[in-house]
């Protein structure tokens, strides 16, 4: 019996690379990617994905993760303020 392997905590997979998409869905963009693009944080998202692709370890991409989270949080806060002003 082999020793148990430690499981690494991994963030969700890149939604644009999900397996199981039906053929012909190539024209439709994944809603998660659309949301990221609309947030203005797509460059940070790409940097994070590139880092993981190169290093194969999320722990080595902490700076990229921090930048993406900060951008996304800033955008969400701005959107919430905008929605409150329209009510």
Gaussian input, Z-matrix of N, CA and C with variables (Angstrom, degrees):
# hf/3-21g

backbone

0 1
 N
 C     1     B1
 C     2     B2     1     A1
 N     3     B3     2     A2     1     D1
 C     4     B4     3     A3     2     D2
 C     5     B5     4     A4     3     D3
 N     6     B6     5     A5     4     D4
 C     7     B7     6     A6     5     D5
 C     8     B8     7     A7     6     D6
 N     9     B9     8     A8     7     D7
 C    10    B10     9     A9     8     D8
 C    11    B11    10    A10     9     D9
 N    12    B12    11    A11    10    D10
 C    13    B13    12    A12    11    D11
 C    14    B14    13    A13    12    D12
 N    15    B15    14    A14    13    D13
 C    16    B16    15    A15    14    D14
 C    17    B17    16    A16    15    D15
 N    18    B18    17    A17    16    D16
 C    19    B19    18    A18    17    D17
 C    20    B20    19    A19    18    D18
 N    21    B21    20    A20    19    D19
 C    22    B22    21    A21    20    D20
 C    23    B23    22    A22    21    D21
 N    24    B24    23    A23    22    D22
 C    25    B25    24    A24    23    D23
 C    26    B26    25    A25    24    D24
 N    27    B27    26    A26    25    D25
 C    28    B28    27    A27    26    D26
 C    29    B29    28    A28    27    D27
 N    30    B30    29    A29    28    D28
 C    31    B31    30    A30    29    D29
 C    32    B32    31    A31    30    D30
 N    33    B33    32    A32    31    D31
 C    34    B34    33    A33    32    D32
 C    35    B35    34    A34    33    D33
 N    36    B36    35    A35    34    D34
 C    37    B37    36    A36    35    D35
 C    38    B38    37    A37    36    D36
 N    39    B39    38    A38    37    D37
 C    40    B40    39    A39    38    D38
 C    41    B41    40    A40    39    D39
 N    42    B42    41    A41    40    D40
 C    43    B43    42    A42    41    D41
 C    44    B44    43    A43    42    D42
 N    45    B45    44    A44    43    D43
 C    46    B46    45    A45    44    D44
 C    47    B47    46    A46    45    D45
 N    48    B48    47    A47    46    D46
 C    49    B49    48    A48    47    D47
 C    50    B50    49    A49    48    D48
 N    51    B51    50    A50    49    D49
 C    52    B52    51    A51    50    D50
 C    53    B53    52    A52    51    D51
 N    54    B54    53    A53    52    D52
 C    55    B55    54    A54    53    D53
 C    56    B56    55    A55    54    D54
 N    57    B57    56    A56    55    D55
 C    58    B58    57    A57    56    D56
 C    59    B59    58    A58    57    D57
 N    60    B60    59    A59    58    D58
 C    61    B61    60    A60    59    D59
 C    62    B62    61    A61    60    D60
 N    63    B63    62    A62    61    D61
 C    64    B64    63    A63    62    D62
 C    65    B65    64    A64    63    D63
 N    66    B66    65    A65    64    D64
 C    67    B67    66    A66    65    D65
 C    68    B68    67    A67    66    D66
 N    69    B69    68    A68    67    D67
 C    70    B70    69    A69    68    D68
 C    71    B71    70    A70    69    D69
 N    72    B72    71    A71    70    D70
 C    73    B73    72    A72    71    D71
 C    74    B74    73    A73    72    D72
 N    75    B75    74    A74    73    D73
 C    76    B76    75    A75    74    D74
 C    77    B77    76    A76    75    D75
 N    78    B78    77    A77    76    D76
 C    79    B79    78    A78    77    D77
 C    80    B80    79    A79    78    D78
 N    81    B81    80    A80    79    D79
 C    82    B82    81    A81    80    D80
 C    83    B83    82    A82    81    D81
 N    84    B84    83    A83    82    D82
 C    85    B85    84    A84    83    D83
 C    86    B86    85    A85    84    D84
 N    87    B87    86    A86    85    D85
 C    88    B88    87    A87    86    D86
 C    89    B89    88    A88    87    D87
 N    90    B90    89    A89    88    D88
 C    91    B91    90    A90    89    D89
 C    92    B92    91    A91    90    D90
 N    93    B93    92    A92    91    D91
 C    94    B94    93    A93    92    D92
 C    95    B95    94    A94    93    D93
 N    96    B96    95    A95    94    D94
 C    97    B97    96    A96    95    D95
 C    98    B98    97    A97    96    D96
 N    99    B99    98    A98    97    D97
 C   100   B100    99    A99    98    D98
 C   101   B101   100   A100    99    D99
 N   102   B102   101   A101   100   D100
 C   103   B103   102   A102   101   D101
 C   104   B104   103   A103   102   D102
 N   105   B105   104   A104   103   D103
 C   106   B106   105   A105   104   D104
 C   107   B107   106   A106   105   D105
 N   108   B108   107   A107   106   D106
 C   109   B109   108   A108   107   D107
 C   110   B110   109   A109   108   D108
 N   111   B111   110   A110   109   D109
 C   112   B112   111   A111   110   D110
 C   113   B113   112   A112   111   D111
 N   114   B114   113   A113   112   D112
 C   115   B115   114   A114   113   D113
 C   116   B116   115   A115   114   D114
 N   117   B117   116   A116   115   D115
 C   118   B118   117   A117   116   D116
 C   119   B119   118   A118   117   D117
 N   120   B120   119   A119   118   D118
 C   121   B121   120   A120   119   D119
 C   122   B122   121   A121   120   D120
 N   123   B123   122   A122   121   D121
 C   124   B124   123   A123   122   D122
 C   125   B125   124   A124   123   D123
 N   126   B126   125   A125   124   D124
 C   127   B127   126   A126   125   D125
 C   128   B128   127   A127   126   D126
 N   129   B129   128   A128   127   D127
 C   130   B130   129   A129   128   D128
 C   131   B131   130   A130   129   D129
 N   132   B132   131   A131   130   D130
 C   133   B133   132   A132   131   D131
 C   134   B134   133   A133   132   D132
 N   135   B135   134   A134   133   D133
 C   136   B136   135   A135   134   D134
 C   137   B137   136   A136   135   D135
 N   138   B138   137   A137   136   D136
 C   139   B139   138   A138   137   D137
 C   140   B140   139   A139   138   D138
 N   141   B141   140   A140   139   D139
 C   142   B142   141   A141   140   D140
 C   143   B143   142   A142   141   D141
 N   144   B144   143   A143   142   D142
 C   145   B145   144   A144   143   D143
 C   146   B146   145   A145   144   D144
 N   147   B147   146   A146   145   D145
 C   148   B148   147   A147   146   D146
 C   149   B149   148   A148   147   D147
 N   150   B150   149   A149   148   D148
 C   151   B151   150   A150   149   D149
 C   152   B152   151   A151   150   D150
 N   153   B153   152   A152   151   D151
 C   154   B154   153   A153   152   D152
 C   155   B155   154   A154   153   D153
 N   156   B156   155   A155   154   D154
 C   157   B157   156   A156   155   D155
 C   158   B158   157   A157   156   D156
 N   159   B159   158   A158   157   D157
 C   160   B160   159   A159   158   D158
 C   161   B161   160   A160   159   D159
 N   162   B162   161   A161   160   D160
 C   163   B163   162   A162   161   D161
 C   164   B164   163   A163   162   D162
 N   165   B165   164   A164   163   D163
 C   166   B166   165   A165   164   D164
 C   167   B167   166   A166   165   D165
 N   168   B168   167   A167   166   D166
 C   169   B169   168   A168   167   D167
 C   170   B170   169   A169   168   D168
 N   171   B171   170   A170   169   D169
 C   172   B172   171   A171   170   D170
 C   173   B173   172   A172   171   D171
 N   174   B174   173   A173   172   D172
 C   175   B175   174   A174   173   D173
 C   176   B176   175   A175   174   D174
 N   177   B177   176   A176   175   D175
 C   178   B178   177   A177   176   D176
 C   179   B179   178   A178   177   D177
 N   180   B180   179   A179   178   D178
 C   181   B181   180   A180   179   D179
 C   182   B182   181   A181   180   D180
 N   183   B183   182   A182   181   D181
 C   184   B184   183   A183   182   D182
 C   185   B185   184   A184   183   D183
 N   186   B186   185   A185   184   D184
 C   187   B187   186   A186   185   D185
 C   188   B188   187   A187   186   D186
 N   189   B189   188   A188   187   D187
 C   190   B190   189   A189   188   D188
 C   191   B191   190   A190   189   D189
 N   192   B192   191   A191   190   D190
 C   193   B193   192   A192   191   D191
 C   194   B194   193   A193   192   D192
 N   195   B195   194   A194   193   D193
 C   196   B196   195   A195   194   D194
 C   197   B197   196   A196   195   D195
 N   198   B198   197   A197   196   D196
 C   199   B199   198   A198   197   D197
 C   200   B200   199   A199   198   D198
 N   201   B201   200   A200   199   D199
 C   202   B202   201   A201   200   D200
 C   203   B203   202   A202   201   D201
 N   204   B204   203   A203   202   D202
 C   205   B205   204   A204   203   D203
 C   206   B206   205   A205   204   D204
 N   207   B207   206   A206   205   D205
 C   208   B208   207   A207   206   D206
 C   209   B209   208   A208   207   D207
 N   210   B210   209   A209   208   D208
 C   211   B211   210   A210   209   D209
 C   212   B212   211   A211   210   D210
 N   213   B213   212   A212   211   D211
 C   214   B214   213   A213   212   D212
 C   215   B215   214   A214   213   D213
 N   216   B216   215   A215   214   D214
 C   217   B217   216   A216   215   D215
 C   218   B218   217   A217   216   D216
 N   219   B219   218   A218   217   D217
 C   220   B220   219   A219   218   D218
 C   221   B221   220   A220   219   D219
 N   222   B222   221   A221   220   D220
 C   223   B223   222   A222   221   D221
 C   224   B224   223   A223   222   D222
 N   225   B225   224   A224   223   D223
 C   226   B226   225   A225   224   D224
 C   227   B227   226   A226   225   D225
 N   228   B228   227   A227   226   D226
 C   229   B229   228   A228   227   D227
 C   230   B230   229   A229   228   D228
 N   231   B231   230   A230   229   D229
 C   232   B232   231   A231   230   D230
 C   233   B233   232   A232   231   D231
 N   234   B234   233   A233   232   D232
 C   235   B235   234   A234   233   D233
 C   236   B236   235   A235   234   D234
 N   237   B237   236   A236   235   D235
 C   238   B238   237   A237   236   D236
 C   239   B239   238   A238   237   D237
 N   240   B240   239   A239   238   D238
 C   241   B241   240   A240   239   D239
 C   242   B242   241   A241   240   D240
 N   243   B243   242   A242   241   D241
 C   244   B244   243   A243   242   D242
 C   245   B245   244   A244   243   D243
 N   246   B246   245   A245   244   D244
 C   247   B247   246   A246   245   D245
 C   248   B248   247   A247   246   D246
 N   249   B249   248   A248   247   D247
 C   250   B250   249   A249   248   D248
 C   251   B251   250   A250   249   D249
 N   252   B252   251   A251   250   D250
 C   253   B253   252   A252   251   D251
 C   254   B254   253   A253   252   D252
 N   255   B255   254   A254   253   D253
 C   256   B256   255   A255   254   D254
 C   257   B257   256   A256   255   D255
 N   258   B258   257   A257   256   D256
 C   259   B259   258   A258   257   D257
 C   260   B260   259   A259   258   D258

   B1=1.4570
   B2=1.5215
   B3=1.2899
   B4=1.4564
   B5=1.5185
   B6=1.3538
   B7=1.4645
   B8=1.5242
   B9=1.3303
   B10=1.4749
   B11=1.5230
   B12=1.3001
   B13=1.4560
   B14=1.5210
   B15=1.3240
   B16=1.4596
   B17=1.5139
   B18=1.2967
   B19=1.4568
   B20=1.5130
   B21=1.3191
   B22=1.4472
   B23=1.5189
   B24=1.3142
   B25=1.4552
   B26=1.5132
   B27=1.3118
   B28=1.4519
   B29=1.5177
   B30=1.3276
   B31=1.4609
   B32=1.5169
   B33=1.3048
   B34=1.4577
   B35=1.5227
   B36=1.3048
   B37=1.4566
   B38=1.5158
   B39=1.2992
   B40=1.4518
   B41=1.5195
   B42=1.3268
   B43=1.4664
   B44=1.5218
   B45=1.3255
   B46=1.4601
   B47=1.5147
   B48=1.3421
   B49=1.4580
   B50=1.5201
   B51=1.3046
   B52=1.4608
   B53=1.5121
   B54=1.2995
   B55=1.4621
   B56=1.5267
   B57=1.2893
   B58=1.4541
   B59=1.5098
   B60=1.3117
   B61=1.4564
   B62=1.5192
   B63=1.2888
   B64=1.4590
   B65=1.5206
   B66=1.3016
   B67=1.4603
   B68=1.5175
   B69=1.3097
   B70=1.4538
   B71=1.5087
   B72=1.3264
   B73=1.4566
   B74=1.5190
   B75=1.3199
   B76=1.4557
   B77=1.5224
   B78=1.3228
   B79=1.4523
   B80=1.5242
   B81=1.3232
   B82=1.4567
   B83=1.5092
   B84=1.3238
   B85=1.4515
   B86=1.5238
   B87=1.3108
   B88=1.4507
   B89=1.5296
   B90=1.3377
   B91=1.4678
   B92=1.5286
   B93=1.3243
   B94=1.4673
   B95=1.5235
   B96=1.3184
   B97=1.4656
   B98=1.5287
   B99=1.3163
   B100=1.4686
   B101=1.5262
   B102=1.3290
   B103=1.4647
   B104=1.5311
   B105=1.3258
   B106=1.4612
   B107=1.5205
   B108=1.3337
   B109=1.4658
   B110=1.5248
   B111=1.3381
   B112=1.4613
   B113=1.5270
   B114=1.3140
   B115=1.4597
   B116=1.5169
   B117=1.3295
   B118=1.4588
   B119=1.5221
   B120=1.3259
   B121=1.4679
   B122=1.5192
   B123=1.3217
   B124=1.4588
   B125=1.5336
   B126=1.3383
   B127=1.4747
   B128=1.5416
   B129=1.3352
   B130=1.4645
   B131=1.5237
   B132=1.3307
   B133=1.4641
   B134=1.5326
   B135=1.3248
   B136=1.4597
   B137=1.5193
   B138=1.3345
   B139=1.4649
   B140=1.5217
   B141=1.3259
   B142=1.4638
   B143=1.5270
   B144=1.3274
   B145=1.4575
   B146=1.5297
   B147=1.3253
   B148=1.4676
   B149=1.5212
   B150=1.3239
   B151=1.4644
   B152=1.5188
   B153=1.3203
   B154=1.4631
   B155=1.5297
   B156=1.3107
   B157=1.4733
   B158=1.5289
   B159=1.3412
   B160=1.4664
   B161=1.5281
   B162=1.3386
   B163=1.4674
   B164=1.5177
   B165=1.3273
   B166=1.4681
   B167=1.5276
   B168=1.3010
   B169=1.4647
   B170=1.5267
   B171=1.3226
   B172=1.4641
   B173=1.5157
   B174=1.3387
   B175=1.4625
   B176=1.5226
   B177=1.3124
   B178=1.4633
   B179=1.5265
   B180=1.3142
   B181=1.4700
   B182=1.5334
   B183=1.3074
   B184=1.4671
   B185=1.5234
   B186=1.3243
   B187=1.4702
   B188=1.5234
   B189=1.3218
   B190=1.4698
   B191=1.5279
   B192=1.3354
   B193=1.4721
   B194=1.5329
   B195=1.3195
   B196=1.4618
   B197=1.5315
   B198=1.3308
   B199=1.4706
   B200=1.5266
   B201=1.3247
   B202=1.4644
   B203=1.5269
   B204=1.3175
   B205=1.4737
   B206=1.5161
   B207=1.3340
   B208=1.4631
   B209=1.5245
   B210=1.3198
   B211=1.4628
   B212=1.5247
   B213=1.3328
   B214=1.4613
   B215=1.5279
   B216=1.3229
   B217=1.4704
   B218=1.5255
   B219=1.3260
   B220=1.4679
   B221=1.5200
   B222=1.3206
   B223=1.4531
   B224=1.5177
   B225=1.3335
   B226=1.4606
   B227=1.5217
   B228=1.3169
   B229=1.4686
   B230=1.5232
   B231=1.3279
   B232=1.4641
   B233=1.5231
   B234=1.3323
   B235=1.4616
   B236=1.5174
   B237=1.3296
   B238=1.4604
   B239=1.5189
   B240=1.3300
   B241=1.4599
   B242=1.5210
   B243=1.3225
   B244=1.4567
   B245=1.5270
   B246=1.3327
   B247=1.4545
   B248=1.5234
   B249=1.3114
   B250=1.4628
   B251=1.5178
   B252=1.3232
   B253=1.4661
   B254=1.5323
   B255=1.3390
   B256=1.4553
   B257=1.5145
   B258=1.3041
   B259=1.4745
   B260=1.4969
   A1=108.47
   A2=117.55
   A3=120.99
   A4=109.81
   A5=117.24
   A6=120.18
   A7=110.15
   A8=116.83
   A9=119.16
   A10=110.06
   A11=114.97
   A12=120.30
   A13=109.00
   A14=114.66
   A15=118.90
   A16=108.91
   A17=115.41
   A18=119.35
   A19=108.15
   A20=115.80
   A21=120.53
   A22=108.67
   A23=115.01
   A24=118.78
   A25=107.37
   A26=115.91
   A27=120.48
   A28=109.87
   A29=116.62
   A30=119.31
   A31=109.35
   A32=117.18
   A33=119.69
   A34=110.60
   A35=115.85
   A36=120.72
   A37=109.88
   A38=115.24
   A39=120.86
   A40=108.56
   A41=117.86
   A42=120.15
   A43=112.81
   A44=117.91
   A45=119.18
   A46=111.75
   A47=117.50
   A48=119.56
   A49=112.01
   A50=117.97
   A51=120.80
   A52=111.39
   A53=115.09
   A54=120.15
   A55=107.72
   A56=115.44
   A57=119.73
   A58=114.22
   A59=117.93
   A60=119.01
   A61=108.62
   A62=116.07
   A63=120.32
   A64=109.87
   A65=116.06
   A66=120.57
   A67=109.00
   A68=116.33
   A69=120.22
   A70=112.95
   A71=118.12
   A72=121.42
   A73=111.92
   A74=117.51
   A75=121.15
   A76=111.88
   A77=117.18
   A78=120.46
   A79=111.89
   A80=117.04
   A81=121.31
   A82=110.11
   A83=116.15
   A84=120.77
   A85=108.71
   A86=115.83
   A87=121.81
   A88=108.90
   A89=118.33
   A90=120.57
   A91=113.15
   A92=117.52
   A93=119.30
   A94=110.88
   A95=116.78
   A96=120.89
   A97=109.31
   A98=116.99
   A99=120.82
   A100=110.07
   A101=116.69
   A102=120.34
   A103=111.13
   A104=116.52
   A105=119.87
   A106=110.36
   A107=116.42
   A108=119.66
   A109=110.53
   A110=116.91
   A111=120.78
   A112=112.20
   A113=116.48
   A114=120.14
   A115=112.25
   A116=116.50
   A117=119.70
   A118=112.54
   A119=116.58
   A120=121.69
   A121=113.03
   A122=117.25
   A123=119.26
   A124=112.76
   A125=119.89
   A126=118.59
   A127=112.55
   A128=116.68
   A129=120.26
   A130=110.66
   A131=116.11
   A132=121.27
   A133=110.29
   A134=116.09
   A135=119.82
   A136=111.53
   A137=117.34
   A138=120.94
   A139=110.69
   A140=116.32
   A141=120.97
   A142=110.74
   A143=117.11
   A144=120.64
   A145=111.15
   A146=116.75
   A147=120.52
   A148=111.13
   A149=116.27
   A150=120.49
   A151=110.40
   A152=116.23
   A153=118.92
   A154=110.93
   A155=116.88
   A156=120.36
   A157=110.36
   A158=115.53
   A159=120.17
   A160=112.80
   A161=116.82
   A162=120.69
   A163=114.57
   A164=117.42
   A165=122.69
   A166=112.91
   A167=116.68
   A168=121.80
   A169=108.59
   A170=116.08
   A171=120.38
   A172=111.94
   A173=117.02
   A174=120.02
   A175=111.78
   A176=117.13
   A177=121.65
   A178=111.73
   A179=116.96
   A180=121.79
   A181=111.14
   A182=116.88
   A183=120.48
   A184=112.66
   A185=117.74
   A186=119.98
   A187=111.13
   A188=116.07
   A189=120.50
   A190=110.85
   A191=116.31
   A192=120.41
   A193=110.23
   A194=116.18
   A195=120.95
   A196=110.63
   A197=117.20
   A198=121.16
   A199=110.95
   A200=116.98
   A201=120.67
   A202=110.62
   A203=116.77
   A204=120.03
   A205=111.66
   A206=116.60
   A207=120.36
   A208=110.89
   A209=116.29
   A210=120.54
   A211=110.88
   A212=115.84
   A213=120.15
   A214=110.62
   A215=117.59
   A216=121.00
   A217=110.62
   A218=116.61
   A219=120.81
   A220=110.38
   A221=116.89
   A222=121.19
   A223=111.37
   A224=117.22
   A225=120.19
   A226=111.26
   A227=117.16
   A228=120.64
   A229=110.17
   A230=116.96
   A231=120.70
   A232=110.81
   A233=117.53
   A234=120.64
   A235=111.10
   A236=117.65
   A237=121.09
   A238=110.76
   A239=117.82
   A240=120.74
   A241=110.55
   A242=116.01
   A243=120.76
   A244=110.91
   A245=116.67
   A246=120.46
   A247=111.44
   A248=117.99
   A249=121.43
   A250=111.08
   A251=117.13
   A252=120.74
   A253=111.59
   A254=116.75
   A255=120.74
   A256=112.90
   A257=118.00
   A258=120.31
   A259=111.38
   D1=133.45
   D2=-178.66
   D3=-84.97
   D4=154.31
   D5=-179.91
   D6=-66.44
   D7=149.51
   D8=179.50
   D9=-64.48
   D10=140.65
   D11=178.98
   D12=-92.33
   D13=141.54
   D14=176.03
   D15=-74.50
   D16=135.62
   D17=177.32
   D18=-90.11
   D19=131.37
   D20=176.09
   D21=-85.87
   D22=137.98
   D23=176.28
   D24=-74.89
   D25=125.31
   D26=-178.49
   D27=-123.51
   D28=137.35
   D29=173.78
   D30=-64.79
   D31=164.93
   D32=178.41
   D33=-55.15
   D34=148.19
   D35=178.84
   D36=-63.72
   D37=156.33
   D38=176.67
   D39=-57.32
   D40=118.84
   D41=-176.75
   D42=-58.64
   D43=-26.25
   D44=-178.28
   D45=-73.43
   D46=-11.62
   D47=-178.21
   D48=-110.79
   D49=18.65
   D50=-178.84
   D51=-62.56
   D52=134.83
   D53=175.53
   D54=-81.51
   D55=158.61
   D56=174.80
   D57=93.65
   D58=3.25
   D59=177.40
   D60=-68.94
   D61=139.03
   D62=-178.43
   D63=-68.49
   D64=146.88
   D65=176.89
   D66=-61.15
   D67=139.62
   D68=-179.35
   D69=93.46
   D70=-6.31
   D71=177.86
   D72=-84.99
   D73=5.14
   D74=-177.59
   D75=-62.14
   D76=-25.69
   D77=-179.25
   D78=-74.71
   D79=-25.13
   D80=-178.99
   D81=-91.39
   D82=127.86
   D83=177.79
   D84=-81.67
   D85=143.08
   D86=178.31
   D87=-60.17
   D88=135.23
   D89=-177.76
   D90=-60.99
   D91=-30.13
   D92=177.91
   D93=-68.06
   D94=-40.77
   D95=178.57
   D96=-66.55
   D97=-40.65
   D98=177.47
   D99=-59.76
   D100=-44.25
   D101=179.90
   D102=-63.70
   D103=-41.09
   D104=178.84
   D105=-64.63
   D106=-43.37
   D107=178.88
   D108=-62.79
   D109=-42.12
   D110=-179.82
   D111=-67.13
   D112=-23.08
   D113=-179.79
   D114=-75.88
   D115=-16.91
   D116=-176.11
   D117=84.38
   D118=8.34
   D119=-175.55
   D120=-108.36
   D121=16.31
   D122=-177.94
   D123=-62.97
   D124=-37.82
   D125=176.95
   D126=-59.77
   D127=-38.63
   D128=177.88
   D129=-68.43
   D130=-37.83
   D131=177.14
   D132=-62.17
   D133=-45.63
   D134=179.15
   D135=-63.19
   D136=-40.29
   D137=178.67
   D138=-62.05
   D139=-40.47
   D140=178.31
   D141=-65.34
   D142=-45.19
   D143=179.21
   D144=-64.00
   D145=-41.01
   D146=178.27
   D147=-63.32
   D148=-41.41
   D149=178.50
   D150=-60.00
   D151=-48.52
   D152=-179.15
   D153=-64.11
   D154=-39.47
   D155=179.11
   D156=-60.26
   D157=-41.53
   D158=-178.27
   D159=-74.08
   D160=-40.72
   D161=-170.89
   D162=-102.02
   D163=-18.74
   D164=179.48
   D165=56.27
   D166=29.32
   D167=-179.32
   D168=-154.66
   D169=112.09
   D170=-178.32
   D171=-59.73
   D172=-30.56
   D173=-178.79
   D174=-63.70
   D175=-24.02
   D176=178.91
   D177=-83.97
   D178=-0.59
   D179=-175.89
   D180=-118.43
   D181=29.53
   D182=-175.86
   D183=-62.00
   D184=-39.06
   D185=-179.90
   D186=-65.07
   D187=-42.17
   D188=178.91
   D189=-66.15
   D190=-40.15
   D191=178.30
   D192=-64.01
   D193=-42.93
   D194=-179.82
   D195=-62.29
   D196=-43.06
   D197=179.62
   D198=-64.55
   D199=-41.86
   D200=179.75
   D201=-65.96
   D202=-45.95
   D203=179.06
   D204=-61.06
   D205=-43.28
   D206=-179.20
   D207=-62.93
   D208=-43.78
   D209=178.91
   D210=-62.24
   D211=-46.79
   D212=-177.06
   D213=-66.16
   D214=-40.78
   D215=178.94
   D216=-64.28
   D217=-41.91
   D218=178.89
   D219=-61.88
   D220=-43.73
   D221=-179.82
   D222=-65.49
   D223=-43.72
   D224=179.85
   D225=-62.84
   D226=-39.66
   D227=178.39
   D228=-63.83
   D229=-41.91
   D230=179.23
   D231=-65.02
   D232=-40.29
   D233=178.92
   D234=-65.37
   D235=-40.25
   D236=179.69
   D237=-65.14
   D238=-40.16
   D239=177.78
   D240=-64.43
   D241=-40.49
   D242=179.21
   D243=-63.28
   D244=-41.32
   D245=179.24
   D246=-66.37
   D247=-36.68
   D248=179.55
   D249=-67.42
   D250=-34.18
   D251=179.75
   D252=-72.11
   D253=-25.14
   D254=-179.81
   D255=-86.33
   D256=-5.12
   D257=-178.14
   D258=-88.72

